[in-house]
């Protein structure tokens, strides 16, 4: 075997916030194997090599111990053809994608390849640009499959929860979910290993599906932090029949947490600024509403009360209520300067609701009552008319 990477069960790699898929190259010509291994910039297009081997038997050995996402094989090889290899590979790993390398004279294999649902042909002589394009498309297809499966698993998990988990177990599950979010929110990454060990002990004791629970917890965390494009979590690939189910589950969950943390570091600040900006705009449009509140704004924006409160204060240096009251006072002062509205009208137009509340708030801000402010504007003749 010229090159066989990994061994043991699949450990997904992450580069720059995306999943790395594994490709296995099989060709009996050493120069083609080396060329495909070296010339194609695999990592740049989202792949890593699971191996580059010279015959089907060596390929099957790799497939027995390593999860492979794409099998790239020559059709014409001694002892076993590429199509025979594909048939056996799908027995080992039914969801594997396949691409065949073929010469122009080998199209007799085409019908059989179609039956085996081969994803694509690469014709000799090999064109690196074409190969790159094919694998970029495969990467997109694999990403889409993961997204769709995560959605399906999420709703299946929700359904199982609705069918009835005992109250104590459900309460513990929710508690671990809350701990996970708090750990991410506070950046206590050093506590991750302890958290994972405690969580898996609980899941094992309660006979709770590890894959479904962990995926749901990760997805809920992504929703909580308003990640528009959450990462593709590898825990969904965890197989229950794996002999190393528990350890593999822990490893995958840790890797998914690291991936989530990395994205949070990149997006938390910008997301908080964006949400705060939207909240400020909401205040500016709706300050006349006497029932306007932080909770109402949070509901409108689809974020939690606590998240908006913290984000807004960090972004603008004052809390939501202080910003709202400041804006109302400024708008009221502008209306007073127009000298055509009564005090109770201005109170209503700026969301104070009552003349008394407006007067108290205005005086706290400007050190003078609205009536006295008008009197100064009009040479001291306005108090009697407005009272």
Secondary structure, DSSP 8 states (H G I E B T S, - for coil): --EE---SS---EEETTEEEEEEEEE-S-HHHHHHHHHHS-TGGGTEEEEEEESSHHHHHHHHHHS--SEEEEES--SSS-HHHHHHHHHHH-TT-EEEEEE-GGGGGGHHHHHHTT--EEEESS--HHHHHHHHHHHHHHHHHHHHHHHHHHHHHHHHHHHHH--HHHHHHHHHHHHHHHHHHHHT-GGGHHHHHHHHHHHHHHTT--HHHHHHHHHHHHHHHTT-TT----GGGG--TT-TTHHHHHHHHHHHHHHHHHHHHHHHHHHHHHHHHHHHHHHHHHHTT-TT--HHHHHHHHT--HHHHHHHHHHHHSS-HHHHHHHHHHHHHHHHHHHT-S-HHHHHHHTT--SHHHHHHHHHHHHSS-HHHHHHHHTTT--HHHH-
